[in-house]
């Protein structure tokens, strides 16, 4: 064969081999072995294509989130309650009437006067806003609505008992007393304010 013929055959053979190799590479799956480390950038990833399954659990930290970009709507309800501080507050009269109640949306409260100087406060809602065994209720006398009179009576006393008292299961039992000038203490209906945290 002439030099020209040999050259033509060589070129044709090279083209066939190149075409065959190119087809094989193009048809094969590209894996991490074919990609140089640290070469894929955000431009190489289609927008909204990654999901939580593509991110290692526990790997996202505060440094990965833009400051002030998260709001309470981005948090679960338990976390929102924790951030809210006081979960509920209100004012209870000597007769057990509840007034000025404040709580999270959908949360309501009931107060039952169980006996003289004994009240039961329960919160309800979906989900249940507080667990009486882990939350804390703080109460203080409301001297505008108590059983004492300035100059003639001693003082009003409010005491919060342990949660889940037998007649106040799921709630907070509050006992109120009156101390006479002579020092005697006896149960008496007293108005009080409360705060649940």
Order of alpha helices (4+ residues) and beta strands (2+ residues): alpha-alpha-beta-beta-beta-beta-beta-beta-beta-beta-beta
